[in-house]
Amino acid sequence: MIKDPWRSIAAGAVEPEANPEHAALDWSQALESPCATCQTSPCCTFLPLHHFRPTTLAELDYARYLVNFDRIELGISATGEWHVHYRYPCRMLDRATFRCTVHDTPAQPSICVHFNPFGCWYRKSLRSVTSDGFLRVDHPRLAWILDRVELDAARNLRALPSWEAMTAAFAELPFDEQRTDDDAIEADPIHDQWRASVVARQPVGGANGESKERVVLHTFAELADPCTGCGAWCCSALSFPHKVPTAYSGVDYLRFLLGFPGVEIGVGTAGWSVIVRTRCRHLVGNRCGIHGAPERPLVCRYYDAHQCAYRLQFGQPRPDGFVRVRHGELDALLRGFAFDATGTVLRAPGVDEIRAEIERDWRERRTGSVVNREADAP
């Protein structure tokens, strides 16, 4: 087991002494790929998830909520945009050499093939914990910001600390590199239950005409606390909206996303999402360790557990109207897309189609034979 799957990105992105940043290069030397002197491949360990521009208390509280989760890091650009990133190495990255193991093969996503290292944002912005145009923000740094914001009576943001003030303060604040290796990052008993039932051809609760589990009746009083017996899925997963791909490049980007352990694609009748399996730092067992405390985010304090989508999407092996696609199910997802000659998506698969394809693949792998897909159609 690798105890330290990455070295410090901040340190590793700096050129070695043999080739310092301001060294004079001739033309042929300048044409050599900058990747050759990049020691930790931050483009393969730092996944962009979401961006927003906070203007209200609720949006700042959302930032406070996000930084509570393992391997989640915020960043602020000089333009005022806030960014959400997932910190974990791509599964295709050799963690000893920090080189891509599928480089120049069909398995390498196009976004990686066509990434121009001569204008690398990662190398410029992640050279240290502060840079000219980008500031990395962890839990302590966000707390420093929130202690200095100004809001009006309607809870609209009036002022943030200046860029110069944040840069100076962050230079003195230690930064948590989150250099951890979590062997259980993709462990999911609910997913395992779904697969085991499919392979054994046993009925499991859900759609597509499968038999549902026997409904147990409860009284109004028994459901007063819907969190009782819950697996705390709202505290062990984050979900970010993702547009349904409309072009080949957008579908190919799904390959890139699923290359990161702990990342899933959620496909639902209400829309698509990028899911990150993580864990809130305040989770104790399956309960909030700061329940009732001032530092508990408002988004958690006022969350209506009676309308919880997490219990449906993560607590059931085969929920109606929703399916989660993991790295091993990527091919089943890709088969559902159809394109025209220009790469425009003409058809995107729906929930039931994706789920049926995943289950067919599982049965085929179990039996070692190829199932006739038309005959086995639901």
GUTI-363357 format. One line per 10 residues: their letters; for each residue z, y, x of N, C-alpha, C. Coordinates in steps of 0.2 Angstrom, whole numbers, plus 2048, in hexadecimal, padded with zeros to 3 digits. Example, Ala and Ser with C-alpha at 12.3 -4.5 7.8 and 13.67 -1.06 7.14 Angstrom:
BEGIN
as> 827,7E4,842,827,7EA,83E,827,7F0,842  823,7F5,840,824,7FB,844,827,800,840 $
***
This chain:
BEGIN
mikdpwrsia> 800,7FA,804,800,800,800,800,806,804  7FC,80B,803,7FB,811,807,801,816,804  806,817,809,80B,81C,807,809,823,806  804,825,80B,802,82C,80B,7FA,82C,80A  7F8,82C,804,7F1,82C,803,7EC,831,806  7F0,837,807,7EC,83D,80A,7F0,840,80F  7ED,844,814,7F1,848,818,7F1,84F,814  7F4,854,817,7F5,85A,813,7EE,85D,813  7EB,85F,80D,7E5,862,80C,7E5,869,810  7EA,86C,80F,7EA,873,812,7E9,873,81A $
agavepeanp> 7EC,86E,81D,7EC,86D,824,7E5,86A,826  7E3,865,822,7DD,861,823,7D7,865,823  7D6,86A,81F,7D0,86E,81E,7CF,872,824  7D4,873,828,7D3,878,82E,7CF,874,833  7CA,877,836,7C6,874,83B,7CB,872,841  7C9,86D,845,7CD,86B,84B,7CC,870,850  7D0,870,855,7D0,874,85A,7CA,875,85E  7C6,86F,85E,7C0,86F,862,7BA,873,85F  7BB,875,858,7B6,879,855,7BA,87E,850  7BD,883,853,7C1,888,84F,7BD,88C,84B $
ehaaldwsqa> 7C0,88F,846,7BC,892,840,7B7,897,843  7B9,89B,848,7B5,8A1,84A,7B1,89F,850  7B0,899,852,7AC,897,857,7A5,899,856  7A2,89B,85C,79B,89D,85B,796,896,85B  792,896,856,78D,890,856,786,892,856  782,88E,85A,77B,890,85A,778,88D,853  772,88E,852,76E,88C,84C,76F,885,84A  76E,881,84F,76E,879,84E,775,877,84C  77A,87A,850,781,878,84E,783,87B,847  780,881,845,782,883,83F,77F,87F,839 $
lespcatcqt> 779,87C,83A,776,877,835,77A,871,834  77E,86F,839,782,869,838,787,869,832  788,864,82E,78C,864,828,793,866,82A  796,86B,826,79D,86D,827,7A1,867,825  79F,862,822,7A3,85C,820,7A5,858,826  7A1,859,82C,7A3,856,832,7AA,858,835  7AC,85E,833,7B2,860,836,7B7,861,830  7B6,85F,82A,7BB,85F,825,7BF,858,825  7C5,859,826,7C9,853,828,7CC,84F,822  7CC,853,81C,7CF,84F,816,7CB,84F,810 $
spcctflplh> 7C5,852,810,7C1,852,80A,7C4,854,804  7C6,85A,804,7CA,85D,7FE,7C5,85D,7F7  7BF,85D,7F8,7BA,85C,7F2,7BB,855,7EF  7BE,850,7F2,7BF,84A,7F0,7C6,848,7EE  7CB,84D,7EF,7D2,84D,7ED,7D5,852,7E9  7D0,856,7E6,7D2,85C,7E2,7CD,85D,7DD  7CF,85A,7D7,7CB,85A,7D1,7CC,860,7CC  7C7,864,7CB,7C7,86A,7C6,7C7,867,7BF  7CC,869,7BB,7CD,867,7B4,7CB,86C,7AF  7CE,872,7B0,7CE,877,7AB,7CF,87E,7AE $
hfrpttlael> 7CD,883,7AA,7CE,88A,7AD,7CF,88E,7A7  7D3,893,7A7,7D5,898,7A2,7D7,89E,7A5  7D8,8A3,7A1,7DA,8AA,7A3,7E0,8AC,79E  7E6,8AB,7A1,7EC,8AD,79C,7EC,8B4,79A  7ED,8B5,794,7EE,8BB,791,7F4,8BC,78C  7F7,8B6,78B,7FD,8B6,786,803,8B2,789  809,8B2,786,80E,8AE,788,80D,8A7,787  809,8A5,782,807,89E,781,803,89B,786  7FF,89F,789,7FA,89D,78E,7FE,89C,795  803,8A1,796,807,8A0,79C,80C,89A,79B $
dyarylvnfd> 80E,899,795,812,893,794,80E,88D,795  808,88D,793,804,887,795,803,885,79C  803,88A,7A0,803,889,7A7,809,886,7AA  80F,889,7A7,815,886,7A8,816,87F,7A7  813,87D,7A1,813,876,79F,80F,872,7A4  809,874,7A6,805,870,7AA,808,86E,7B1  80B,873,7B4,80E,872,7BB,814,86D,7BB  816,86B,7B5,81B,866,7B5,819,85F,7B6  812,85E,7B6,80F,858,7B6,80D,856,7BE  80F,850,7BF,80D,84D,7C6,806,84E,7C7 $
rielgisatg> 804,850,7CD,7FD,850,7D0,7F9,856,7CD  7FC,85A,7C9,7F9,860,7C6,7FB,866,7C9  7F5,86A,7CB,7F6,870,7CF,7F2,876,7CC  7F5,87C,7CC,7F1,882,7C9,7EF,886,7CF  7EA,88A,7CE,7E7,88E,7D3,7E5,895,7CF  7E6,89A,7D3,7E4,8A1,7D0,7DE,8A4,7D5  7D9,8A6,7D2,7D4,8A9,7D6,7D4,8B0,7D5  7D1,8B4,7DA,7D2,8BB,7DB,7CF,8BF,7D5  7CB,8BB,7D1,7C8,8BE,7CB,7CD,8BE,7C5  7D2,8BA,7C5,7D7,8BA,7C0,7D7,8B3,7BC $
ewhvhyrypc> 7D2,8AF,7BE,7D1,8A8,7BB,7D7,8A4,7BD  7DA,8A0,7B9,7DF,89B,7BB,7DB,894,7BA  7DC,88F,7BF,7D9,889,7BF,7DE,883,7BF  7DC,87E,7BC,7E0,878,7BC,7DD,872,7C0  7E1,86F,7C5,7DE,86A,7C9,7E2,864,7C9  7DF,85E,7CA,7E2,858,7CB,7E2,856,7D2  7E8,855,7D5,7E8,853,7DC,7E9,84C,7DD  7E4,848,7DF,7E4,841,7E1,7DD,83F,7E4  7DD,83B,7E8,7D7,839,7EC,7D2,835,7E7  7CC,836,7E7,7C7,832,7E4,7C7,82B,7E6 $
rmldratfrc> 7C6,826,7E2,7C6,81F,7E3,7C1,81D,7E8  7BC,821,7E9,7B6,820,7EE,7B8,822,7F5  7BD,826,7F6,7BF,829,7FC,7C3,824,800  7C0,823,807,7C4,81F,80B,7CA,823,80E  7D0,821,80C,7D6,825,80D,7D8,826,815  7D5,821,819,7D6,822,820,7D2,826,824  7CB,827,822,7C7,82B,825,7C5,831,821  7C7,831,81A,7C5,836,816,7BD,837,815  7BA,832,815,7B2,832,814,7B1,82E,80E  7AB,830,80B,7A9,82C,804,7A7,825,806 $
tvhdtpaqps> 7A9,821,802,7A7,81A,803,7A0,818,7FF  79E,81D,7FB,798,81B,7F8,792,821,7F9  793,824,7FF,78F,829,801,788,826,802  783,82A,7FF,77C,828,800,77A,821,7FD  77E,81F,7F7,77D,819,7F3,77C,81C,7EC  779,817,7E8,778,819,7E1,77F,81A,7DD  784,818,7E0,78B,819,7DD,78D,820,7DE  78B,824,7E2,78D,82A,7E4,78B,82F,7DE  78F,833,7DB,78D,837,7D5,789,83D,7D8  784,83F,7D4,780,844,7D6,783,84B,7D8 $
icvhfnpfgc> 789,84C,7D5,78C,853,7D6,78F,852,7DE  790,84C,7E0,792,84C,7E7,78C,84C,7EC  786,849,7E9,780,848,7ED,77E,84F,7EF  77E,854,7EA,77B,85A,7EA,780,860,7EB  786,85E,7ED,78B,863,7EF,789,866,7F6  788,86D,7F6,786,870,7FC,78D,872,800  78E,86E,806,794,870,809,794,876,80D  78E,879,80E,78E,880,811,791,886,80D  792,884,807,795,889,802,79B,886,7FF  79F,882,803,7A4,87E,800,7AA,883,7FE $
wyrkslrsvt> 7AB,883,7F7,7B1,886,7F4,7B8,883,7F7  7B8,87D,7F7,7BE,879,7F8,7C0,87B,7FF  7BC,87B,804,7BD,87C,80B,7C0,883,80C  7BD,888,808,7BF,88F,809,7C5,890,806  7C6,88E,800,7CC,88F,7FC,7D2,88B,7FD  7D1,885,800,7D7,881,801,7D9,880,809  7D6,885,80D,7D8,885,814,7DF,885,815  7E3,889,811,7EA,88A,811,7EC,88B,80A  7F3,88B,809,7F6,88C,803,7F5,893,800  7F2,897,803,7F0,89E,801,7E9,89F,804 $
sdgflrvdhp> 7E4,8A2,801,7DE,8A4,804,7DC,8AB,801  7D7,8AE,803,7D5,8B5,801,7D3,8B5,7FA  7D0,8B0,7F7,7CE,8B0,7F0,7D1,8AB,7EC  7D6,8A7,7EE,7D9,8A2,7EA,7E0,8A0,7EC  7E4,8A0,7E7,7EB,89E,7E8,7ED,898,7E5  7F0,893,7E9,7F2,88D,7E6,7F9,88E,7E3  7FA,88B,7DD,801,88C,7D9,804,886,7D7  80A,885,7DA,80E,87F,7D8,814,881,7D3  818,87D,7D2,81E,87F,7CD,822,885,7D0  824,885,7D6,828,88B,7D8,824,891,7D8 $
rlawildrve> 81E,891,7DA,81A,897,7DA,819,89A,7D3  818,895,7CE,817,898,7C8,81D,89B,7C5  823,898,7C7,829,89B,7C5,82A,8A2,7C8  828,8A3,7CE,828,8AA,7D1,824,8AE,7CD  81E,8AC,7CB,819,8B1,7C7,81C,8B2,7C0  81F,8AD,7BD,822,8AE,7B6,828,8B3,7B6  82C,8B3,7BB,831,8B8,7BC,82F,8BF,7BC  829,8C0,7BE,826,8C7,7BF,821,8C9,7BA  81F,8C5,7B5,81A,8C7,7B0,81D,8CD,7AB  818,8D0,7A8,81A,8D5,7A3,816,8D3,79D $
ldaarnlral> 81A,8D3,797,817,8D2,791,819,8D7,78C  815,8D8,787,817,8DD,781,81A,8D9,77C  81C,8DD,777,820,8DA,771,81D,8D5,76E  816,8D5,76E,812,8D0,76A,811,8CA,76F  814,8CA,775,813,8C4,77A,80D,8C4,77D  809,8C9,77D,803,8CA,781,804,8CC,788  801,8C9,78D,802,8CA,794,7FF,8D2,795  804,8D5,798,802,8DC,79A,801,8DC,7A2  805,8D9,7A6,803,8D9,7AD,806,8D3,7B1  802,8D1,7B6,804,8CB,7BA,806,8CF,7C1 $
psweamtaaf> 80A,8CB,7C5,80B,8CE,7CC,804,8CF,7CF  803,8D4,7D4,7FD,8D6,7D7,7FB,8D0,7DB  7F4,8D0,7DD,7F2,8CB,7E1,7F5,8CB,7E8  7F6,8D1,7EB,7FA,8D2,7F1,801,8D0,7F1  804,8D1,7EC,80B,8CF,7EB,80C,8C7,7EB  807,8C4,7E7,807,8BD,7E7,805,8BA,7ED  800,8BC,7F1,7FE,8BA,7F7,804,8BA,7FC  808,8C0,7FC,80D,8C1,801,813,8BC,7FF  815,8BB,7F9,81A,8B7,7F7,819,8B0,7F8  813,8AE,7F6,811,8A6,7F7,811,8A4,7FE $
aelpfdeqrt> 80F,8A9,803,80F,8A7,80A,816,8A5,80C  81B,8A7,809,822,8A5,80B,825,8A0,807  822,89E,801,824,898,7FD,821,892,7FF  825,88D,801,823,886,802,81F,883,7FD  819,87F,7FF,815,87D,7FA,816,875,7F9  816,872,7F3,817,86B,7F2,810,868,7F3  80E,864,7F8,807,861,7F9,807,85B,7F4  80C,859,7F1,80C,853,7ED,808,84D,7F0  80A,84C,7F6,807,846,7FA,80A,83F,7F8  808,83D,7F2,80B,837,7F0,806,832,7EE $
dddaieadpi> 808,82B,7EE,803,826,7EC,806,822,7E6  803,822,7E1,806,81F,7DB,802,819,7D9  805,813,7DB,801,80D,7D9,800,80B,7D2  805,80F,7CE,804,80D,7C7,800,813,7C3  7FC,817,7C7,7F9,81C,7C4,7F4,81A,7BE  7F1,814,7BE,7ED,812,7B9,7F0,80D,7B5  7F6,80B,7B6,7F9,806,7B1,7FA,808,7AA  7F8,804,7A6,7F7,806,79F,7F8,800,79A  7FE,7FE,798,7FF,7F8,794,7FC,7F8,78E  7FB,7FE,78B,7F7,7FE,784,7F0,7FC,785 $
hdqwrasvva> 7ED,7FF,78B,7E6,7FD,78C,7E5,7F6,78E  7EA,7F3,792,7EA,7EC,793,7EB,7E8,78D  7EF,7EA,788,7EF,7E6,782,7E9,7E6,77E  7E5,7EC,77E,7DF,7EC,77B,7DA,7E7,77E  7D9,7E7,785,7D5,7E3,788,7D7,7DB,787  7DD,7DA,788,7DF,7D3,787,7DD,7D0,780  7DE,7D4,77B,7DD,7D2,774,7D5,7D1,773  7D1,7D5,776,7CA,7D5,776,7C7,7CF,779  7CA,7CD,77F,7C8,7C8,783,7CA,7C1,780  7D0,7C1,77C,7D2,7BB,779,7CF,7BB,772 $
rqpvggange> 7CB,7C0,770,7C8,7C1,769,7CE,7C0,764  7D3,7C4,765,7D8,7C4,760,7D8,7CB,75D  7DA,7CB,756,7D9,7D2,753,7DF,7D7,755  7DD,7DD,756,7E1,7E2,758,7E0,7E8,754  7E5,7EC,752,7E5,7F2,74E,7DF,7F7,750  7DB,7F9,74C,7D6,7FE,74D,7D0,7FE,749  7CA,800,74C,7C4,801,748,7BF,7FB,748  7B9,7FC,746,7B4,7F7,747,7B5,7F0,743  7B9,7F1,73E,7BA,7EB,739,7BF,7E6,73C  7C2,7E7,742,7C7,7E3,744,7CE,7E3,740 $
skervvlhtf> 7D1,7DE,73F,7D7,7DD,73B,7DD,7E2,73E  7E0,7E6,73A,7E5,7EA,73C,7EC,7E6,73C  7F0,7E9,73F,7F7,7E6,73F,7FA,7E7,738  7FF,7E3,736,802,7E4,730,806,7EB,730  805,7EE,72A,808,7F5,72A,80F,7F4,728  813,7F7,72C,81B,7F7,72A,81C,7FE,727  820,7FD,721,822,803,71D,828,806,720  828,80D,720,82E,810,722,830,815,71D  837,817,71D,839,81C,718,838,823,71B  839,828,717,838,82F,71A,83E,830,71F $
aeladpctgc> 844,82E,71E,849,82F,723,848,82B,729  845,826,729,844,822,72F,83F,825,734  83B,829,731,836,82D,735,838,834,737  83E,836,736,840,83C,738,83F,83E,73F  840,839,743,83F,83B,74B,839,836,74D  833,839,74D,82D,834,74E,82D,833,756  831,836,75A,831,834,761,835,82E,763  839,82B,75E,83D,825,75F,838,81F,760  839,81C,766,835,816,768,82E,818,76A  82D,81F,76B,827,821,76E,826,820,776 $
gawccsalsf> 820,81F,778,81F,81E,77F,81F,824,783  820,82A,780,820,830,783,819,832,786  814,830,782,80D,831,784,80B,839,785  80F,83D,782,80D,844,782,810,847,789  814,843,78C,817,845,793,814,841,799  80F,83D,797,80C,838,79C,805,839,79C  802,83E,799,7FB,83F,799,7F9,846,797  7F4,849,79A,7F1,84F,799,7EA,84F,797  7E8,853,792,7E2,852,78F,7DE,859,78F  7D8,859,792,7D4,860,792,7CE,85F,78E $
phkvptaysg> 7CC,864,78A,7C6,863,787,7C0,863,78B  7BB,85E,789,7B5,85E,78D,7AF,85D,789  7AA,861,78A,7A4,861,786,7A0,85B,786  79D,859,781,799,853,781,793,854,785  791,850,78A,78C,851,78F,785,852,78B  781,857,78D,77B,859,78A,775,858,78F  777,856,795,772,855,79A,774,84F,79F  76F,84D,7A3,770,847,7A7,776,849,7AC  776,84F,7AF,77B,851,7B4,782,851,7B0  782,853,7AA,789,852,7A7,78B,84B,7A6 $
vdylrfllgf> 787,847,7A5,789,840,7A4,78B,83D,7AB  787,83F,7B0,789,83D,7B7,78F,83F,7B9  791,845,7B7,798,848,7B8,79D,844,7B6  79C,840,7B1,7A1,83B,7AE,7A3,836,7B4  79E,834,7B7,79F,82F,7BD,7A4,832,7C2  7A2,839,7C4,7A7,83C,7C8,7AE,83D,7C6  7AF,83E,7C0,7B6,83F,7BD,7B9,838,7BD  7B6,833,7BB,7B9,82C,7BB,7BA,829,7C2  7B8,82D,7C7,7B9,82A,7CE,7C0,82C,7D0  7C3,830,7CC,7CA,832,7CE,7CF,82D,7CA $
pgveigvgta> 7D3,82A,7CE,7D8,825,7CA,7DD,829,7C6  7DE,827,7C0,7E2,82A,7BB,7DE,82F,7B6  7D8,82F,7B7,7D4,833,7B3,7D0,82F,7AE  7D0,831,7A8,7CC,82D,7A3,7C8,832,79F  7C3,830,79B,7BF,834,796,7C1,832,78F  7C3,837,78C,7C5,836,785,7BF,837,780  7BD,833,77C,7B8,834,777,7BA,833,770  7BA,838,76C,7BD,838,766,7B8,83B,761  7B9,83A,75A,7B5,83D,755,7B6,845,755  7BB,847,757,7BD,84E,758,7BA,851,75E $
gwsvivrtrc> 7B8,84E,763,7B6,850,769,7B7,84C,76F  7B5,84E,775,7B6,84B,77B,7BB,84E,77F  7BE,84A,784,7C4,84D,788,7C4,84A,78F  7C7,84D,794,7C8,84A,79A,7D0,849,79A  7D2,843,79B,7D9,841,79B,7DC,840,7A2  7E1,842,7A4,7E5,841,7AA,7EB,83D,7A9  7EC,837,7AB,7F2,833,7AB,7F7,836,7B0  7FC,839,7AE,801,83C,7B2,808,83B,7AF  80D,83F,7B2,814,83E,7AF,817,845,7B0  81A,847,7AB,81E,84E,7AB,824,84C,7B0 $
rhlvgnrcgi> 826,851,7B4,82C,851,7B9,832,850,7B5  832,852,7AF,839,853,7AB,83A,84D,7A6  835,848,7A7,836,842,7A3,83B,83D,7A5  840,83B,7A1,845,837,7A3,845,831,79E  843,82B,7A1,841,826,79D,83B,828,798  83C,828,792,837,82A,78D,83A,830,789  83E,834,78C,841,83A,789,840,840,78E  840,846,78B,840,84C,78F,847,84E,792  847,84F,798,84D,850,79C,84F,857,79B  84B,85C,799,84D,863,798,84D,865,791 $
hgaperplvc> 84D,860,78C,84D,861,785,853,866,783  851,86C,780,855,871,77E,857,876,784  854,875,78A,855,87A,78F,850,87F,78F  852,885,792,84D,88B,792,847,889,796  847,885,79B,841,884,79F,83C,87F,79C  83E,87C,796,839,878,792,834,87C,78F  82D,87B,791,828,87F,78E,828,87F,787  825,885,784,825,886,77D,820,881,77A  81B,87F,77D,816,87A,77A,819,874,779  81F,872,77D,822,86C,77B,828,86D,776 $
ryydahqcay> 82B,873,777,831,874,772,82E,874,76B  828,877,769,826,878,763,820,873,761  820,86D,765,81B,868,763,81D,864,75D  818,863,758,81A,860,752,818,858,753  81E,855,755,81D,84E,756,81A,84A,750  81B,84C,74A,819,849,744,811,849,744  80E,84D,748,806,84D,748,804,84C,74F  808,848,752,806,846,759,800,842,75A  7FB,845,75E,7F5,841,75F,7F5,83C,765  7FA,83D,769,7FB,839,76F,7FD,831,76C $
rlqfgqprpd> 801,831,767,803,82A,765,7FD,826,763  7F9,82A,75F,7F2,826,75D,7EE,825,763  7ED,829,767,7E8,829,76D,7EA,824,773  7F1,824,774,7F3,821,77A,7F8,81B,778  7FB,81B,772,800,816,770,7FD,811,76C  7F6,811,76A,7F3,80C,767,7ED,809,76B  7ED,802,76B,7E7,7FF,76F,7E0,800,76D  7E0,802,766,7D9,802,764,7D9,808,75E  7DA,80E,760,7DB,813,75A,7D5,815,757  7D5,816,751,7CF,818,74D,7CD,81F,74F $
gfvrvrhgel> 7C6,820,750,7C4,826,752,7C5,829,759  7C7,824,75E,7C8,827,764,7C8,821,769  7C5,822,76F,7C5,81D,774,7C6,820,77B  7C9,81D,77F,7CA,81F,786,7C6,81B,78B  7C2,81E,78F,7BE,81B,794,7C0,81C,79B  7C2,816,79E,7C4,816,7A5,7BF,814,7AA  7C0,815,7B0,7BB,814,7B5,7B7,80D,7B4  7BB,808,7B3,7B8,801,7B2,7B3,801,7AC  7B4,805,7A7,7B0,805,7A1,7AA,80A,7A1  7A9,80D,7A7,7A4,812,7A8,79D,810,7A6 $
dallrgfafd> 79B,80A,7A8,794,808,7A6,793,807,79E  798,805,79B,798,805,794,797,80C,790  79A,811,793,799,817,791,792,81A,792  78F,819,798,789,81B,79A,783,818,796  784,812,794,77F,80E,791,77D,812,78A  782,816,787,781,819,781,77D,81F,781  77B,822,787,777,828,787,770,827,787  76C,82B,784,765,82B,785,762,832,786  75D,832,78B,75B,839,78D,753,839,78C  751,840,78C,74A,841,78D,748,841,794 $
atgtvlrapg> 741,842,795,73F,842,79C,742,848,7A1  745,84D,79E,748,853,7A1,74F,851,7A3  752,84C,7A0,759,84B,7A1,75D,84D,79C  75A,850,796,75E,853,791,761,84D,78C  767,84D,78B,76A,848,787,767,848,780  764,843,77D,762,842,777,767,83F,772  76B,83A,775,770,837,771,776,835,775  77C,837,773,782,835,776,786,830,772  789,82B,775,78C,826,771,792,828,76D  794,825,768,79A,827,764,7A0,822,766 $
vdeiraeier> 7A5,823,763,7AB,81F,764,7AA,818,763  7A8,816,75D,7A7,80F,75C,7A2,80B,760  79D,80F,762,798,80C,767,79B,80B,76E  79E,810,770,7A1,80F,777,7A6,809,777  7AA,809,772,7AF,804,772,7AC,7FD,771  7A7,7FC,76D,7A4,7F6,76D,7A1,7F4,774  79E,7F9,777,79B,7F7,77E,7A0,7F5,783  7A6,7F8,783,7AB,7F7,787,7AE,7F0,786  7AE,7EE,77F,7B1,7E7,77E,7AC,7E2,77F  7A5,7E3,77E,7A0,7DE,780,7A1,7DD,788 $
dwrerrtgsv> 7A2,7E2,78C,7A2,7E1,793,7A8,7DD,795  7AE,7DE,792,7B4,7DA,793,7B2,7D3,791  7AF,7D2,78C,7AE,7CB,78A,7A9,7C7,78F  7A4,7CB,791,79F,7C8,796,7A2,7C7,79C  7A7,7CB,79F,7AA,7CA,7A5,7AF,7C4,7A4  7B2,7C3,79F,7B6,7BD,79E,7B2,7B7,79E  7AD,7B7,79A,7A9,7B0,79A,7A4,7AF,7A0  7A2,7B5,7A3,79E,7B4,7A9,796,7B4,7A6  795,7B6,7A0,78E,7B5,79D,78D,7BC,79A  786,7BD,799,784,7C3,796,783,7C2,78E $
vnreadap> 786,7C6,78A,786,7C5,783,780,7C8,780  77D,7C5,77B,777,7C9,778,77A,7CF,774  778,7D5,776,77B,7DB,773,779,7DC,76C  773,7DA,76A,771,7DB,764,775,7D6,75F  775,7D0,761,779,7CB,75D,780,7CC,75C  783,7CF,761,78A,7D0,761,78C,7D7,75F  787,7DB,75C,788,7E2,75A,78D,7E2,754  791,7E7,753,796,7E7,74E,793,7E8,747 $
***
